[in-house]
């Protein structure tokens, strides 16, 4: 079950270190050199952390091991460390991620829900996670299900994934599944899907995911590190998108 996580961690260079770290109310952030990685902060701290020493100055790869923690506050630190490498603009671009150098850009073409409107028509589609406006975008086009940990009206509970995902043509997984370790099971359940997409600003833009059945990574690249730090710390109460750009990395079909 840990294979996918070990592969993510192994891809982080040994010489990178943690230069800055913030565990905010909504976002966890780690900076390593010019790369900033983020993850959604989780309030679930029911177990002792794996790593108690000062993480500033530690090898980024070692801190990334925290992704395996069942203390979800600590696991968010691990995801942020992973993203500090893979979502670094230079690394992301070297891996084939396209984005503008301009501070603010129109990013609709990198939104997987908008750009898949033709492909999903009349298909069976499931989204794990309740994204904004998702019903209006998807429900009129396809046989559509939302699966959620805290279901809203019309959603399915997370246990329904065992029944719904194996029958789906298209599956969209929230990036929170990386943090809470539901990802391997969701991938197993979705193995018959035409396309599996991981969605959200905490998505690692790691090509190694393509070896595990994922076809599209819909993530986020931080371009204004100082602004991202301000937002994660709570000093500035604005949406994260002002500090970067939504991006997409798709598996190349051969």
Secondary structure, DSSP 8 states (H G I E B T S, - for coil): --HHHHHHHHTS-TT-B--EEEE-SSEEEEEETTEEEEEE------S--S--S--TTSBHHHHHGGGG-SSHHHHHHHHHHHHHHHTSHHHHHHTT----SSSS---GGG-HHHHTTTTTTTSEEEEES--TTHHHHHTTTSEEEEEETT--TT-EEGGGHHHHGGG-SEEEEETHHHHTT-HHHHHHHTTT-SEEEEESTT----GGGGGGT--EEEEEEES-HHHHHHHHHTSS-S-GGGGEEEEEEE----
